[in-house]
Amino acid sequence: MSQGLHIERREGPASPPSWARELHPVLARVYAARAVREPLELDASLSRLLPFTDLYDIERAADLLVEALEGAWRILIVGDFDADGATSSALAVRALRRLGAAEVDFLVPNRFEYGYGLTPEIVAVAAGRGRAPQLLITVDNGISSVAGVQAARVAGMRVLVTDHHLAGAELPAADAIVNPNRPEDGFASKALAGVGVIFYVLMALRARLRERGWFERRALAEPKLAQHLDLVALGTVADVVPLDANNRILVSQGLARIRAGQACPGIQALLEVGGRDPATAVASDLGFAVGPRLNAAGRLEDMSVGIACLLSDDPGEARALAARLDGLNRERRAIEEEMKARALAQLEDVLAAEAGELPVGLCLYDADWHEGVVGLLASRIKDRVHRPVIAFAPSGESGQLKGSGRSVPGLHIRDALDAVATRHPELLNKFGGHAMAAGLAIRREDFDAFARAFDAEVRRHLDPAALRGAVLSDGELGPGDHSLDLAEALRYAGPWGQGFPEPVFDGVFELVDRRIVGERHLKLVLRHPEGGPTLDAIAFNLTDADWPAPVERVRLAYRLDVNHFRGQRGVQLVVVHLEPV
């Protein structure tokens, strides 16, 4: 529960568009506020996906992969150590095997030994695997791997880069690069996750193989790539890329397969260990239950266990691997809580030293912090202080700090780091990322200088109004709107996510009762001022110690959700923001 927030109403048309008049008025209002102009934008049919032919270099990528399959090359997938990288790796291995690849395996850099991406060190590891790969395929990385690609070429390997991160000034000399965010690419959706990019490459490969009569010659059944959309949905949601129309199709189709019981055993097991029913899964279940458990492997140990879970076709093995990931996630949560306590103490020290003012671009460092968890810490502190935050921890390299940053709307954090590197070329060893998240490495002795430079750069670009955190609301609901039918309709009307946010409503309620459940959550019983039955609400991670005031009325921002408890379904308000009236 973040402090210092206020509630703002989303802007939308005064009345819903004519095409939405058959919908529930609340749902029509929600879609209108998200600039949905026509019902076709909500059509999740696969036929509406953008064509793969629009991606730059995809024909060269397909030709290279055909050559690899025809020549029975040894193929190695080099992934990233987050959920997008894990799903990308699993998708590439599963699909290439079904398309007839003779030998395909994966390799994920251990973040503590090798860092991110296709580095020369990872190429050396790949080359030393006994039978060295003939083709390296990067997934969710590679666009900045200039030295790594060069090392692979020197070692006699061909390289296909598939990525979605922003390109630097120099592109690697790969055989083909497929990335919707490379400067010359005309693909209409720049929001594809890494798993979406490799899915498109696989579609292009299948089309090329079909043209060449590959399946008939090999007596192979042509695979339905759509059966792997559960992986695409998971990686897309977990990487928090914007859910534009194209990504909503990918996620909707993946969720439909999960709900129909067609998910791979690993996703099924991860949902179940996270306490979510696959038959009713929505995007938030992937984002809050599956993604963190998968990410825990890359944060604390090695993402290989996560990929193994997604590759397993044995339900028993998948459940065992999911249980191991769940244990890692519990360990991650404990580490994060300790780091958060230290970070909050640092904030108090900074406020005391700076007369109650925090830097606009805030940098934090502790010698005992875990480098695999600093991204989560930056996100938590950013939510609390409503400004860009970079958290640093010691890295495996002597004298180096690894940083992970999270931004707020109004500041492109990767561009801010680029500007710092331009003004102070000696400060940054490397960096990369997106508008809202970035990673970097600096020398320990440069921390204070970098913190000042980052704060100065953020001050140049960020409107001070962005520092006042806001919860955007879709307005009030009447007493008759707190119904199970509307809650169900809203739940499945998405998929909701980044750029297409889940509906949030606000209102003032009479507080009938409150109590602590699960040691750290505040359970409320409310009544609408205009009457009607009482309503159950839950405020996660908020206790009486955080909010001790005895009050009779509260103002909430909340999501209208469905609570499943002991076989019964009921309406529940999930509190996003709470303040006494």
Stockholm file with secondary structure:
# STOCKHOLM 1.0

chainA/1-581         MSQGLHIERREGPASPPSWARELHPVLARVYAARAVREPLELDASLSRLLPFTDLYDIERAADLLVEALEGAWRILIVGDFDADGATSSALAVRALRRLGAAEVDFLVPNRFEYGYGLTPEIVAVAAGRGRAPQLLITVDNGISSVAGVQAARVAGMRVLVTDHHLAGAELPAADAIVNPNRPEDGFASKALAGVGVIFYVLMALRARLRERGWFERRALAEPKLAQHLDLVALGTVADVVPLDANNRILVSQGLARIRAGQACPGIQALLEVGGRDPATAVASDLGFAVGPRLNAAGRLEDMSVGIACLLSDDPGEARALAARLDGLNRERRAIEEEMKARALAQLEDVLAAEAGELPVGLCLYDADWHEGVVGLLASRIKDRVHRPVIAFAPSGESGQLKGSGRSVPGLHIRDALDAVATRHPELLNKFGGHAMAAGLAIRREDFDAFARAFDAEVRRHLDPAALRGAVLSDGELGPGDHSLDLAEALRYAGPWGQGFPEPVFDGVFELVDRRIVGERHLKLVLRHPEGGPTLDAIAFNLTDADWPAPVERVRLAYRLDVNHFRGQRGVQLVVVHLEPV
#=GR chainA/1-581 SS CCSSCEEEECCCCSSCCGGGTTSCHHHHHHHHHTTCCSGGGGCCCGGGSCCGGGSTTHHHHHHHHHHHHHTTCEEEEECCSSHHHHHHHHHHHHHHHHTTCSEEEEECCCTTTTCSSSCHHHHHHHHTSSSCCSEEEEESCCTTCHHHHHHHHHTTCEEEEECCSCCCSSCCCCSEEECTTSTTCCCSCSCCCHHHHHHHHHHHHHHHHHHTTHHHHHTCCCCCGGGGHHHHHHHHHHTTCCCCHHHHHHHHHHHHHHHTTCSCHHHHHHHHHTTCCGGGCCHHHIIIIIHHHHHHHHHHSCTHHHHHHHHCCCHHHHHHHHHHHHHHHHHHHHHHHHHHHHHHHHHHHHHHHTTTCCCSSEEEECTTCCTTTHHHHHHHHHHHHCSCEEEEEECSSTTEEEEEEECCTTCCHHHHHHHHHHHCTTTCSEEEECSSEEEEEEEGGGHHHHHHHHHHHHHHHCCGGGGSCEEEECCCCCGGGCCHHHHHHHHTSCCCBTTBCCCCEEEEEEEEEEEEETTTEEEEEEECTTCCSCEEEEETTCCTTTCCCCCSEEEEEEEEEEEEETTEEEEEEEEEEEEEC
#=GC SS_cons         CCSSCEEEECCCCSSCCGGGTTSCHHHHHHHHHTTCCSGGGGCCCGGGSCCGGGSTTHHHHHHHHHHHHHTTCEEEEECCSSHHHHHHHHHHHHHHHHTTCSEEEEECCCTTTTCSSSCHHHHHHHHTSSSCCSEEEEESCCTTCHHHHHHHHHTTCEEEEECCSCCCSSCCCCSEEECTTSTTCCCSCSCCCHHHHHHHHHHHHHHHHHHTTHHHHHTCCCCCGGGGHHHHHHHHHHTTCCCCHHHHHHHHHHHHHHHTTCSCHHHHHHHHHTTCCGGGCCHHHIIIIIHHHHHHHHHHSCTHHHHHHHHCCCHHHHHHHHHHHHHHHHHHHHHHHHHHHHHHHHHHHHHHHTTTCCCSSEEEECTTCCTTTHHHHHHHHHHHHCSCEEEEEECSSTTEEEEEEECCTTCCHHHHHHHHHHHCTTTCSEEEECSSEEEEEEEGGGHHHHHHHHHHHHHHHCCGGGGSCEEEECCCCCGGGCCHHHHHHHHTSCCCBTTBCCCCEEEEEEEEEEEEETTTEEEEEEECTTCCSCEEEEETTCCTTTCCCCCSEEEEEEEEEEEEETTEEEEEEEEEEEEEC
//
